[in-house]
Amino acid sequence: MASAGALVDSLFSRKSSAPAPAEKAAAGKAAVRARPLSGSERAAILLLALGESYGAEVWKLLDDEEIRHISVTMSTLGTIESDSVEKLMIDFVGQMSATGALMGDSTATERLLQQLLPAERVANIMEEIRGPAGRNMWEKLSNVQEEVLANYLKNEYPQTIAVVLSKIRSEHAARVLAILPEELALDVVNRMLRMEAIQKDVLERVEQTLRTEFMSNLSQTSRRDAHELIAEIFNNFDRQTETRFIGALEEENREAAERIKALMFTFDDLVKLDAAACQTLLRNFDRNKLAIALKGASEAAREFFKGNMSTRAAKILDEEMESMGPVRLREVDEAQMALVNLAKELAAKGDIVIAKGSASADDELIY
């Protein structure tokens, strides 16, 4: 029998392929006709048929809104013809059998494997699943952040490093090699130049070592810090919402609020860019939006950006800001957020380096 969770998913996601509506019945008889039913109608009819005993487990899995929605639908169904109920049941069971209505995730997978395999084997499989994406060890390593991989490899034998770098993607190997100490990196390069075909048993030993000593630890420590996740969410708030949440959090948990603010990257942090990074950012940003963003910026931020422009470009920018008059705070927030997001994109590509800082206050209207 299908689980209650599968029943809930199926109830709301499918519609019947019943025939077109039949002719109207006699006046005063409210019956559900042979017509395509909505998900809520299917759910209401099926839960009525299941009754209290069998339907209780399904009701427990519904949230308040779903319960309200089904209850309203149920109260307006009227008389349900027996053949309609039978057709619905047959259709429902048929679709459940065809699709299984299963939800696959890491938790369900682990629970199933624990019933079939030894605990150690399950742990190894789940570590690989939760680790970096990739069909094999070398693809997975190519998706590990270069700083993390370099930090691990620098403590390995140069020959082992050479084997690893020869197996991962060349662009990733280049970034890892550039981070390693220069003397070690040159030794690794020389070993790669002299390297012959790697014996299968050697490669298997290296893979096993990486799996047990590196990937295992990586999967256990790669879960994101909740503060980092909240900082990213807060970064996408407008300034009023950000200030409201930060203020409320400071009252309840000042330590957490300070950690989140330290992890956030805001418009005010852009002034920490070096000259080259700022100029790269300006070259890639819409000048019209820049005028709006700087309209609501501090004097220090304005001077910082203008200082990284030519005298003529800075003068034109001043004239644009002067001529546009009052600007809504929402428009300023959107322009500044666009500039921040562009900085993050450029940093992700390695075109610039950004620093993190804390949030700042806002004004209601920028003149």
VOBA-1610 file (N, C-alpha, C; in pm, whole numbers, padded with zeros to 5 digits, always signed):
BEGIN
Met+00086-00120+00000Met+00000+00000+00000Met+00088+00124+00000Ala+00047+00226-00070Ala+00126+00348-00077Ala+00131+00417+00058Ser+00240+00490+00087Ser+00252+00563+00212Ser+00156+00681+00212Ala+00127+00733+00335Ala+00038+00849+00345Ala+00096+00969+00273Gly+00230+00984+00282Gly+00295+01096+00213Gly+00277+01088+00063Ala+00290+00968+00008Ala+00272+00950-00136Ala+00128+00980-00176Leu+00034+00942-00090Leu-00106+00971-00117Leu-00130+01121-00125Val-00072+01193-00028Val-00090+01339-00026Val-00037+01400-00154Asp+00085+01363-00194Asp+00145+01417-00317Asp+00057+01388-00437Ser+00007+01265-00445Ser-00071+01225-00560Ser-00206+01295-00565Leu-00265+01314-00449Leu-00397+01377-00444Leu-00398+01514-00507Phe-00294+01592-00480Phe-00292+01731-00524Phe-00228+01751-00661Ser-00162+01650-00714Ser-00086+01671-00837Ser-00153+01615-00961Arg-00256+01535-00948Arg-00313+01470-01064Arg-00457+01513-01087Lys-00498+01509-01213Lys-00636+01533-01251Lys-00689+01412-01326Ser-00815+01386-01307Ser-00875+01270-01372Ser-00894+01295-01521Ser-00894+01187-01599Ser-00919+01198-01743Ser-01060+01149-01774Ala-01154+01183-01682Ala-01292+01138-01698Ala-01355+01203-01820Pro-01465+01146-01874Pro-01530+01200-01992Pro-01597+01333-01965Ala-01652+01393-02071Ala-01719+01522-02061Ala-01840+01513-01971Pro-01890+01627-01916Pro-02004+01627-01824Pro-02127+01562-01886Ala-02199+01488-01805Ala-02324+01427-01851Ala-02436+01530-01849Glu-02550+01494-01900Glu-02663+01586-01898Glu-02704+01615-01756Lys-02764+01730-01734Lys-02805+01769-01599Lys-02907+01670-01543Ala-02893+01643-01414Ala-02988+01555-01346Ala-03111+01634-01307Ala-03201+01569-01244Ala-03324+01636-01202Ala-03290+01749-01106Ala-03375+01855-01107Ala-03352+01972-01023Ala-03348+01931-00878Gly-03257+01995-00801Gly-03246+01970-00658Gly-03148+01862-00623Lys-03099+01787-00723Lys-03003+01681-00694Lys-02864+01729-00726Ala-02782+01751-00618Ala-02645+01800-00637Ala-02551+01682-00640Ala-02507+01642-00756Ala-02418+01527-00768Ala-02293+01565-00844Val-02182+01499-00810Val-02057+01520-00881Val-02064+01447-01014Arg-02053+01518-01122Arg-02070+01461-01255Arg-01944+01392-01305Ala-01959+01319-01414Ala-01845+01254-01477Ala-01771+01357-01559Arg-01684+01432-01496Arg-01609+01539-01560Arg-01469+01542-01501Pro-01375+01609-01567Pro-01241+01620-01507Pro-01249+01685-01370Leu-01188+01623-01272Leu-01192+01673-01135Leu-01063+01747-01102Ser-01076+01850-01020Ser-00957+01922-00975Ser-00887+01839-00869Gly-00764+01876-00837Gly-00690+01803-00735Gly-00760+01804-00601Ser-00818+01920-00563Ser-00886+01929-00433Ser-01013+01844-00430Glu-01082+01835-00544Glu-01202+01750-00551Glu-01165+01603-00539Arg-01059+01563-00606Arg-01013+01424-00596Arg-00975+01392-00452Ala-00902+01486-00389Ala-00860+01465-00251Ala-00981+01455-00159Ala-01078+01544-00177Ala-01197+01545-00091Ala-01276+01416-00105Ile-01298+01370-00229Ile-01374+01247-00251Ile-01302+01126-00193Leu-01170+01119-00216Leu-01095+01004-00169Leu-01091+01000-00016Leu-01075+01116+00048Leu-01071+01120+00194Leu-01208+01088+00254Leu-01314+01127+00186Leu-01448+01087+00231Leu-01463+00936+00223Ala-01412+00877+00114Ala-01423+00733+00096Ala-01338+00657+00197Leu-01222+00711+00230Leu-01134+00645+00327Leu-01192+00647+00467Gly-01269+00752+00497Gly-01331+00762+00629Gly-01232+00797+00738Glu-01279+00789+00861Glu-01195+00830+00975Glu-01078+00735+00999Ser-01105+00606+00995Ser-01002+00509+01031Ser-00883+00511+00936Tyr-00911+00503+00804Tyr-00804+00493+00706Tyr-00751+00630+00661Gly-00833+00732+00675Gly-00791+00864+00629Gly-00716+00946+00731Ala-00714+00902+00857Ala-00652+00981+00964Ala-00506+01012+00938Glu-00430+00912+00890Glu-00287+00932+00867Glu-00261+01034+00757Val-00352+01040+00658Val-00337+01138+00551Val-00366+01277+00603Trp-00473+01291+00680Trp-00508+01423+00735Trp-00394+01480+00819Lys-00323+01394+00891Lys-00213+01440+00977Lys-00100+01506+00898Leu-00086+01467+00770Leu+00023+01518+00688Leu-00013+01648+00614Leu-00137+01689+00624Leu-00180+01811+00556Leu-00154+01932+00644Asp-00116+02044+00581Asp-00100+02168+00659Asp-00236+02237+00669Asp-00240+02347+00745Asp-00367+02414+00771Asp-00435+02462+00644Glu-00356+02515+00550Glu-00413+02566+00426Glu-00474+02453+00342Glu-00404+02339+00337Glu-00455+02224+00262Glu-00583+02170+00326Ile-00584+02163+00459Ile-00704+02116+00529Ile-00821+02209+00502Arg-00796+02339+00508Arg-00902+02436+00483Arg-00956+02421+00340His-00863+02408+00245His-00900+02399+00104His-00983+02275+00077Ile-00939+02160+00131Ile-01012+02035+00110Ile-01147+02040+00180Ser-01149+02097+00300Ser-01275+02103+00376Ser-01380+02185+00302Val-01337+02299+00246Val-01430+02383+00170Val-01483+02305+00050Thr-01393+02239-00021Thr-01434+02160-00138Thr-01527+02047-00099Met-01493+01980+00010Met-01572+01866+00057Met-01715+01909+00092Ser-01728+02027+00149Ser-01860+02073+00192Ser-01950+02111+00076Thr-01892+02127-00044Thr-01972+02168-00160Thr-01988+02056-00263Leu-01943+01935-00231Leu-01949+01825-00327Leu-02091+01778-00356Gly-02175+01780-00255Gly-02310+01725-00273Gly-02305+01573-00279Thr-02403+01515-00347Thr-02409+01369-00359Thr-02307+01321-00461Ile-02233+01218-00423Ile-02132+01163-00512Ile-02179+01026-00559Glu-02199+01014-00688Glu-02247+00889-00744Glu-02145+00777-00719Ser-02195+00657-00695Ser-02107+00544-00665Ser-02013+00512-00781Asp-02061+00529-00905Asp-01974+00499-01018Asp-01862+00603-01029Ser-01888+00727-00985Ser-01783+00832-00986Ser-01674+00797-00886Val-01716+00750-00768Val-01619+00711-00665Val-01536+00593-00715Glu-01604+00496-00777Glu-01533+00376-00827Glu-01432+00413-00935Lys-01474+00499-01028Lys-01382+00540-01134Lys-01262+00614-01076Leu-01287+00700-00977Leu-01178+00775-00915Leu-01080+00680-00847Met-01132+00581-00775Met-01046+00485-00705Met-00960+00407-00805Ile-01024+00360-00912Ile-00951+00282-01013Ile-00843+00368-01079Asp-00881+00491-01113Asp-00786+00583-01175Asp-00670+00614-01082Phe-00703+00637-00956Phe-00601+00671-00857Phe-00504+00556-00836Val-00557+00436-00816Val-00472+00318-00795Val-00387+00291-00918Gly-00446+00309-01037Gly-00371+00287-01160Gly-00254+00382-01174Gln-00279+00510-01145Gln-00171+00608-01156Gln-00065+00588-01048Met-00107+00550-00928Met-00010+00522-00822Met+00078+00405-00859Ser+00017+00303-00920Ser+00094+00185-00960Ser+00191+00217-01072Ala+00149+00306-01163Ala+00232+00338-01279Ala+00351+00423-01242Thr+00329+00519-01153Thr+00437+00614-01122Thr+00507+00585-00991Gly+00440+00514-00902Gly+00500+00487-00773Gly+00486+00603-00677Ala+00471+00724-00728Ala+00457+00845-00646Ala+00560+00848-00535Leu+00684+00820-00567Leu+00789+00814-00467Leu+00867+00945-00461Met+00920+00976-00346Met+01005+01093-00328Met+01146+01045-00296Gly+01239+01072-00387Gly+01376+01027-00366Gly+01463+01139-00313Asp+01523+01121-00197Asp+01619+01216-00143Asp+01724+01139-00064Ser+01824+01211-00014Ser+01935+01142+00053Ser+01889+01071+00180Thr+01792+01129+00250Thr+01744+01067+00374Thr+01675+00935+00346Ala+01585+00934+00245Ala+01514+00811+00209Ala+01612+00705+00158Thr+01711+00750+00080Thr+01811+00657+00028Thr+01890+00592+00140Glu+01934+00673+00235Glu+02012+00620+00347Glu+01930+00523+00430Arg+01804+00557+00454Arg+01717+00469+00533Arg+01700+00334+00465Leu+01684+00334+00333Leu+01669+00209+00259Leu+01797+00127+00262Leu+01911+00194+00237Leu+02039+00123+00234Leu+02072+00060+00369Gln+02031+00127+00478Gln+02060+00074+00611Gln+01991-00059+00635Gln+01884-00086+00562Gln+01814-00213+00576Gln+01876-00323+00491Leu+01964-00285+00398Leu+02017-00381+00302Leu+02166-00406+00315Leu+02242-00306+00361Leu+02388-00315+00360Leu+02447-00292+00499Pro+02571-00334+00518Pro+02638-00307+00645Pro+02652-00156+00668Ala+02654-00117+00795Ala+02657+00025+00830Ala+02777+00097+00770Glu+02895+00033+00770Glu+03015+00097+00717Glu+03002+00123+00567Arg+02945+00025+00495Arg+02925+00041+00351Arg+02825+00153+00322Val+02720+00161+00401Val+02621+00267+00384Val+02685+00404+00407Ala+02769+00412+00511Ala+02835+00538+00542Ala+02923+00584+00427Asn+02997+00490+00367Asn+03085+00525+00254Asn+03004+00574+00134Ile+02894+00505+00105Ile+02810+00544-00009Ile+02751+00682+00014Met+02699+00707+00134Met+02635+00836+00163Met+02738+00949+00164Glu+02861+00921+00205Glu+02966+01023+00201Glu+02994+01066+00058Glu+02993+00969-00034Glu+03016+01002-00175Glu+02897+01080-00232Ile+02776+01039-00193Ile+02656+01108-00242Ile+02655+01252-00195Arg+02687+01276-00070Arg+02681+01411-00013Arg+02803+01494-00048Gly+02907+01429-00101Gly+03026+01501-00140Gly+03007+01576-00270Pro+03115+01627-00329Pro+03106+01702-00455Pro+03047+01617-00567Ala+02982+01683-00661Ala+02920+01613-00773Ala+03026+01550-00863Gly+02989+01439-00928Gly+03081+01373-01021Gly+03055+01224-01024Arg+03078+01164-01142Arg+03052+01021-01157Arg+03162+00936-01097Asn+03283+00988-01087Asn+03393+00912-01029Asn+03478+01006-00943Met+03580+00950-00881Met+03663+01027-00788Met+03725+01149-00853Trp+03771+01137-00976Trp+03842+01248-01040Trp+03747+01360-01080Glu+03627+01326-01121Glu+03527+01429-01148Glu+03488+01501-01019Lys+03477+01424-00910Lys+03443+01484-00782Lys+03553+01581-00737Leu+03678+01540-00753Leu+03790+01627-00713Leu+03792+01754-00797Ser+03751+01743-00923Ser+03749+01861-01010Ser+03643+01961-00967Asn+03551+01919-00879Asn+03447+02008-00830Asn+03472+02055-00687Val+03587+02015-00632Val+03625+02063-00499Val+03695+02198-00514Gln+03661+02291-00427Gln+03722+02423-00433Gln+03875+02411-00432Glu+03940+02486-00521Glu+04085+02469-00539Glu+04164+02493-00411Glu+04122+02591-00329Glu+04193+02619-00204Glu+04187+02499-00110Val+04070+02434-00106Val+04052+02318-00018Val+04139+02202-00066Leu+04138+02176-00196Leu+04217+02066-00250Leu+04367+02093-00235Ala+04409+02215-00261Ala+04551+02250-00248Ala+04597+02237-00104Asn+04513+02277-00010Asn+04548+02269+00132Asn+04568+02125+00176Tyr+04491+02033+00116Tyr+04508+01891+00147Tyr+04632+01835+00078Leu+04649+01865-00049Leu+04758+01805-00127Leu+04896+01851-00082Lys+04907+01971-00028Lys+05040+02023+00009Lys+05108+01939+00116Asn+05030+01853+00185Asn+05086+01765+00287Asn+05111+01624+00234Glu+05084+01603+00105Glu+05105+01472+00044Glu+05241+01465-00024Tyr+05283+01343-00062Tyr+05408+01326-00136Tyr+05393+01392-00273Pro+05497+01456-00324Pro+05491+01520-00456Pro+05443+01426-00566Gln+05482+01298-00559Gln+05440+01203-00661Gln+05288+01181-00657Thr+05232+01178-00535Thr+05086+01163-00520Thr+05015+01284-00578Ile+05069+01402-00549Ile+05010+01526-00603Ile+05013+01523-00755Ala+05126+01476-00809Ala+05140+01469-00955Ala+05035+01378-01016Val+05011+01264-00952Val+04909+01171-01001Val+04771+01236-00998Val+04737+01302-00887Val+04606+01365-00873Val+04587+01473-00978Leu+04686+01561-00993Leu+04673+01672-01088Leu+04669+01625-01233Ser+04727+01509-01258Ser+04724+01455-01395Ser+04588+01395-01430Lys+04506+01370-01328Lys+04378+01304-01350Lys+04258+01399-01348Ile+04274+01516-01285Ile+04161+01609-01279Ile+04164+01704-01399Arg+04060+01785-01415Arg+04053+01877-01527Arg+04172+01972-01527Ser+04227+02001-01644Ser+04349+02080-01655Ser+04333+02220-01598Glu+04217+02284-01621Glu+04198+02419-01569Glu+04192+02420-01416His+04136+02313-01359His+04131+02303-01213His+04270+02273-01158Ala+04341+02185-01227Ala+04479+02152-01185Ala+04566+02277-01186Ala+04546+02364-01285Ala+04625+02488-01293Ala+04600+02577-01173Arg+04473+02589-01131Arg+04441+02674-01017Arg+04498+02617-00888Val+04494+02483-00874Val+04549+02419-00755Val+04700+02436-00752Leu+04765+02415-00866Leu+04910+02425-00875Leu+04957+02565-00840Ala+04882+02666-00880Ala+04920+02804-00853Ala+04915+02838-00705Ile+04834+02763-00629Ile+04821+02789-00485Ile+04929+02719-00404Leu+04980+02607-00454Leu+05082+02531-00382Leu+05210+02612-00366Pro+05288+02587-00260Pro+05418+02653-00246Pro+05501+02634-00372Glu+05573+02738-00412Glu+05641+02735-00542Glu+05737+02619-00557Glu+05817+02592-00455Glu+05915+02483-00464Glu+05845+02349-00483Leu+05737+02327-00407Leu+05661+02203-00418Leu+05594+02195-00556Ala+05540+02305-00602Ala+05471+02308-00732Ala+05566+02272-00845Leu+05689+02325-00841Leu+05788+02295-00946Leu+05828+02148-00942Asp+05842+02093-00820Asp+05874+01951-00806Asp+05762+01867-00868Val+05638+01904-00843Val+05523+01832-00897Val+05523+01839-01050Val+05550+01957-01105Val+05553+01974-01250Val+05658+01882-01312Asn+05777+01879-01252Asn+05885+01794-01304Asn+05846+01646-01299Arg+05777+01607-01192Arg+05734+01467-01181Arg+05627+01435-01285Met+05540+01531-01313Met+05438+01510-01415Met+05502+01497-01553Leu+05609+01571-01576Leu+05679+01564-01705Leu+05743+01427-01725Arg+05791+01367-01615Arg+05859+01237-01624Arg+05764+01119-01604Met+05639+01149-01576Met+05544+01044-01540Met+05513+00953-01659Glu+05516+00824-01634Glu+05478+00725-01734Glu+05337+00676-01703Ala+05292+00577-01772Ala+05158+00522-01747Ala+05146+00478-01602Ile+05038+00517-01538Ile+05019+00486-01396Ile+04959+00346-01383Gln+05023+00263-01304Gln+04974+00127-01286Gln+04838+00129-01217Lys+04754+00036-01252Lys+04617+00032-01201Lys+04612+00022-01049Asp+04698-00062-00991Asp+04693-00080-00846Asp+04737+00048-00773Val+04831+00122-00832Val+04875+00249-00772Val+04760+00349-00775Leu+04693+00357-00889Leu+04581+00450-00904Leu+04469+00414-00807Glu+04444+00285-00788Glu+04339+00243-00696Glu+04373+00279-00552Arg+04503+00267-00516Arg+04544+00303-00380Arg+04529+00453-00357Val+04565+00533-00457Val+04549+00678-00445Val+04401+00714-00430Glu+04317+00651-00513Glu+04173+00676-00504Glu+04119+00639-00367Gln+04162+00525-00314Gln+04113+00480-00185Gln+04156+00576-00075Thr+04280+00623-00084Thr+04329+00718+00016Thr+04249+00848+00011Leu+04225+00896-00110Leu+04146+01018-00125Leu+04005+00999-00071Arg+03950+00884-00096Arg+03812+00858-00053Arg+03803+00852+00098Thr+03896+00785+00163Thr+03887+00765+00308Thr+03940+00883+00388Glu+04045+00950+00338Glu+04109+01055+00416Glu+04063+01195+00379Phe+04021+01214+00254Phe+03986+01349+00210Phe+03837+01365+00188Met+03779+01286+00098Met+03638+01302+00064Met+03548+01275+00184Ser+03587+01179+00268Ser+03507+01148+00386Ser+03499+01269+00479Asn+03614+01328+00507Asn+03617+01447+00593Asn+03547+01564+00526Leu+03562+01574+00394Leu+03501+01685+00321Leu+03349+01677+00330Ser+03293+01557+00316Ser+03148+01543+00320Ser+03093+01574+00458Gln+03175+01549+00563Gln+03130+01576+00699Gln+03138+01723+00733Thr+03228+01795+00667Thr+03248+01936+00701Thr+03191+02031+00598Ser+03136+01977+00487Ser+03092+02063+00379Ser+02953+02120+00398Arg+02883+02078+00505Arg+02753+02136+00530Arg+02770+02284+00564Arg+02692+02366+00500Arg+02711+02511+00511Arg+02677+02560+00651Asp+02757+02652+00698Asp+02728+02720+00823Asp+02596+02794+00806Ala+02506+02779+00903Ala+02375+02846+00894Ala+02391+02997+00886His+02495+03050+00950His+02517+03195+00947His+02548+03242+00804Glu+02623+03159+00729Glu+02653+03195+00590Glu+02526+03196+00505Leu+02440+03097+00527Leu+02315+03089+00452Leu+02227+03211+00481Ile+02214+03246+00609Ile+02131+03361+00646Ile+02192+03490+00591Ala+02326+03501+00593Ala+02391+03620+00539Ala+02358+03638+00392Glu+02358+03529+00316Glu+02323+03537+00173Glu+02178+03580+00154Ile+02090+03527+00239Ile+01949+03565+00231Ile+01933+03713+00263Phe+01998+03758+00370Phe+01989+03899+00410Phe+02046+03991+00303Asn+02147+03943+00231Asn+02207+04024+00124Asn+02105+04058+00015Asn+02002+03976+00004Asn+01902+03997-00100Asn+01780+04075-00051Phe+01782+04117+00075Phe+01676+04204+00126Phe+01698+04346+00075Asp+01589+04425+00068Asp+01607+04568+00052Asp+01656+04622+00187Arg+01704+04745+00188Arg+01770+04794+00309Arg+01676+04804+00429Gln+01551+04840+00406Gln+01457+04850+00517Gln+01432+04713+00580Thr+01410+04612+00497Thr+01385+04477+00548Thr+01510+04423+00617Glu+01626+04447+00557Glu+01752+04402+00617Glu+01771+04463+00755Thr+01750+04594+00765Thr+01768+04663+00893Thr+01670+04611+00997Arg+01546+04583+00954Arg+01444+04533+01046Arg+01483+04396+01101Phe+01529+04305+01013Phe+01565+04171+01057Phe+01691+04172+01144Ile+01791+04249+01101Ile+01914+04256+01179Ile+01885+04313+01317Gly+01803+04419+01323Gly+01769+04480+01451Gly+01698+04383+01543Ala+01602+04309+01489Ala+01528+04211+01570Ala+01620+04100+01618Leu+01711+04057+01530Leu+01803+03950+01566Leu+01902+03996+01673Glu+01945+04120+01665Glu+02038+04173+01765Glu+01976+04173+01904Glu+01845+04194+01912Glu+01778+04194+02042Glu+01771+04053+02101Glu+01756+03952+02013Glu+01742+03815+02060Glu+01876+03742+02072Asn+01965+03766+01976Asn+02093+03693+01974Asn+02199+03783+01910Arg+02259+03869+01990Arg+02355+03966+01938Arg+02475+03898+01875Glu+02522+03789+01933Glu+02640+03720+01880Glu+02612+03669+01738Ala+02495+03606+01719Ala+02459+03555+01586Ala+02445+03670+01487Ala+02385+03780+01532Ala+02366+03896+01444Ala+02500+03952+01398Glu+02598+03958+01489Glu+02730+04010+01454Glu+02801+03918+01356Arg+02786+03787+01374Arg+02849+03692+01282Arg+02788+03704+01142Ile+02656+03721+01137Ile+02588+03734+01008Ile+02631+03863+00939Lys+02638+03974+01013Lys+02678+04101+00954Lys+02821+04094+00901Ala+02906+04020+00973Ala+03046+04006+00929Ala+03055+03926+00799Leu+02959+03835+00777Leu+02961+03751+00657Leu+02892+03816+00538Met+02813+03917+00564Met+02739+03981+00456Met+02831+04066+00369Phe+02795+04075+00242Phe+02867+04164+00150Phe+02766+04264+00097Thr+02783+04389+00131Thr+02686+04492+00097Thr+02747+04596+00005Phe+02665+04691-00035Phe+02711+04798-00123Phe+02827+04876-00059Asp+02820+04899+00070Asp+02925+04975+00137Asp+03060+04904+00135Asp+03057+04770+00118Asp+03182+04695+00113Asp+03256+04715-00020Leu+03186+04769-00119Leu+03251+04790-00249Leu+03366+04888-00241Val+03363+04978-00142Val+03472+05076-00130Val+03603+05009-00088Lys+03596+04881-00050Lys+03717+04808-00012Lys+03787+04744-00133Leu+03725+04757-00250Leu+03788+04704-00371Leu+03914+04783-00402Asp+04012+04715-00461Asp+04129+04790-00506Asp+04095+04860-00637Ala+04183+04947-00682Ala+04154+05031-00799Ala+04124+04946-00923Ala+04204+04842-00944Ala+04184+04758-01063Ala+04050+04688-01060Ala+04011+04637-00942Ala+03884+04568-00929Ala+03768+04665-00950Cys+03778+04784-00893Cys+03672+04883-00909Cys+03655+04922-01056Gln+03766+04940-01126Gln+03759+04978-01267Gln+03699+04866-01351Thr+03731+04741-01315Thr+03670+04626-01384Thr+03520+04625-01362Leu+03480+04651-01238Leu+03338+04655-01205Leu+03266+04764-01283Leu+03325+04882-01289Leu+03264+04995-01359Leu+03252+04969-01509Arg+03351+04903-01565Arg+03347+04874-01710Arg+03231+04782-01746Asn+03190+04700-01652Asn+03088+04601-01679Asn+02949+04640-01631Phe+02936+04762-01576Phe+02808+04801-01519Phe+02742+04912-01602Asp+02610+04909-01605Asp+02530+05008-01677Asp+02548+05145-01614Arg+02594+05244-01692Arg+02621+05378-01637Arg+02494+05446-01585Asn+02380+05420-01648Asn+02256+05481-01601Asn+02220+05430-01461Lys+02238+05299-01442Lys+02210+05241-01310Lys+02312+05288-01207Leu+02435+05312-01252Leu+02539+05359-01159Leu+02500+05493-01100Ala+02446+05583-01182Ala+02405+05715-01132Ala+02297+05700-01026Ile+02204+05608-01046Ile+02098+05586-00947Ile+02156+05526-00819Ala+02246+05428-00835Ala+02307+05363-00718Ala+02384+05463-00633Leu+02461+05552-00698Leu+02542+05648-00625Leu+02460+05766-00574Lys+02341+05785-00629Lys+02253+05890-00581Lys+02221+05868-00433Gly+02208+05743-00395Gly+02177+05712-00255Gly+02297+05666-00175Ala+02417+05684-00228Ala+02538+05639-00159Ala+02594+05748-00069Ser+02681+05708+00021Ser+02749+05805+00107Ser+02847+05886+00022Glu+02890+05999+00076Glu+02985+06083+00003Glu+03116+06007-00020Ala+03154+05926+00080Ala+03278+05849+00067Ala+03268+05749-00048Ala+03151+05684-00061Ala+03132+05587-00169Ala+03134+05656-00305Arg+03069+05772-00312Arg+03069+05846-00438Arg+03212+05883-00479Glu+03287+05936-00384Glu+03425+05977-00415Glu+03511+05859-00454Phe+03485+05745-00391Phe+03562+05624-00424Phe+03542+05585-00570Phe+03416+05580-00612Phe+03389+05538-00750Phe+03435+05644-00850Lys+03411+05771-00819Lys+03454+05877-00911Lys+03606+05883-00919Gly+03672+05846-00810Gly+03818+05844-00810Gly+03877+05738-00901Asn+03794+05641-00938Asn+03840+05535-01028Asn+03787+05556-01171Met+03740+05680-01199Met+03697+05716-01334Met+03787+05827-01386Ser+03775+05852-01513Ser+03842+05968-01569Ser+03771+06094-01520Thr+03840+06207-01524Thr+03780+06333-01478Thr+03653+06364-01555Arg+03656+06340-01683Arg+03539+06368-01767Arg+03421+06278-01730Ala+03448+06148-01709Ala+03342+06054-01675Ala+03282+06088-01538Ala+03366+06129-01444Ala+03317+06166-01311Ala+03228+06290-01319Lys+03266+06385-01403Lys+03187+06507-01419Lys+03051+06476-01480Ile+03050+06388-01581Ile+02923+06348-01644Ile+02833+06278-01542Leu+02894+06195-01457Leu+02817+06123-01355Leu+02753+06221-01257Asp+02829+06321-01215Asp+02776+06424-01124Asp+02657+06495-01189Glu+02669+06527-01316Glu+02561+06598-01386Glu+02437+06510-01396Glu+02457+06381-01420Glu+02343+06288-01430Glu+02271+06278-01296Met+02346+06267-01187Met+02284+06257-01055Met+02210+06386-01020Glu+02266+06500-01059Glu+02204+06629-01030Glu+02075+06648-01109Ser+02073+06601-01233Ser+01959+06625-01320Ser+01842+06530-01295Met+01866+06417-01230Met+01758+06320-01216Met+01660+06353-01103Gly+01693+06448-01015Gly+01600+06486-00910Gly+01583+06375-00806Pro+01470+06381-00730Pro+01447+06279-00627Pro+01436+06139-00688Val+01490+06042-00619Val+01486+05903-00664Val+01428+05818-00552Arg+01337+05729-00587Arg+01278+05643-00486Arg+01383+05550-00425Leu+01368+05526-00294Leu+01461+05438-00224Leu+01465+05300-00287Arg+01347+05251-00333Arg+01342+05119-00395Arg+01431+05112-00518Glu+01430+05219-00599Glu+01512+05221-00720Glu+01660+05223-00686Val+01694+05299-00580Val+01835+05303-00536Val+01878+05165-00488Asp+01793+05101-00407Asp+01825+04968-00356Asp+01848+04869-00469Glu+01761+04874-00570Glu+01773+04781-00683Glu+01902+04803-00761Ala+01937+04931-00782Ala+02060+04962-00855Ala+02183+04920-00776Gln+02181+04946-00645Gln+02296+04908-00562Gln+02308+04756-00553Met+02194+04687-00543Met+02197+04541-00538Met+02251+04485-00669Ala+02215+04546-00781Ala+02266+04501-00911Ala+02418+04516-00916Leu+02469+04624-00860Leu+02614+04647-00858Leu+02683+04544-00769Val+02623+04515-00653Val+02678+04415-00561Val+02678+04277-00627Asn+02566+04242-00692Asn+02557+04110-00756Asn+02659+04095-00869Leu+02682+04205-00942Leu+02782+04200-01048Leu+02921+04177-00988Ala+02948+04244-00876Ala+03078+04225-00809Ala+03095+04079-00768Lys+02989+04018-00717Lys+02996+03877-00677Lys+03021+03787-00797Glu+02954+03818-00908Glu+02973+03737-01030Glu+03117+03747-01079Leu+03170+03868-01079Leu+03308+03886-01125Leu+03406+03817-01030Ala+03375+03820-00900Ala+03462+03753-00803Ala+03457+03602-00822Ala+03337+03549-00852Ala+03323+03406-00873Ala+03403+03360-00994Lys+03415+03448-01094Lys+03493+03416-01213Lys+03643+03436-01191Gly+03678+03497-01078Gly+03819+03525-01050Gly+03868+03654-01111Asp+03775+03738-01163Asp+03816+03864-01226Asp+03853+03970-01123Ile+03787+03965-01006Ile+03819+04060-00899Ile+03819+03985-00766Val+03868+04051-00662Val+03865+03997-00526Val+03785+04095-00442Ile+03688+04042-00365Ile+03606+04128-00283Ile+03626+04097-00136Ala+03597+04195-00052Ala+03606+04180+00093Ala+03467+04192+00152Lys+03449+04133+00268Lys+03319+04136+00333Lys+03318+04236+00447Gly+03194+04286+00477Gly+03179+04382+00586Gly+03041+04376+00642Ser+02999+04479+00710Ser+02869+04480+00775Ser+02772+04571+00706Ala+02646+04561+00746Ala+02539+04637+00681Ala+02536+04780+00728Ser+02464+04863+00655Ser+02452+05004+00693Ser+02305+05045+00693Ala+02277+05164+00749Ala+02139+05212+00760Ala+02096+05272+00628Asp+01965+05312+00622Asp+01914+05370+00499Asp+01826+05490+00528Asp+01796+05569+00425Asp+01708+05683+00434Asp+01581+05653+00357Glu+01478+05734+00381Glu+01349+05710+00317Glu+01347+05759+00172Leu+01399+05877+00146Leu+01394+05932+00011Leu+01526+06001-00018Ile+01580+05977-00136Ile+01709+06031-00174Ile+01688+06153-00262Tyr+01741+06271-00223Tyr+01727+06394-00302Tyr+01859+06434-00367
//
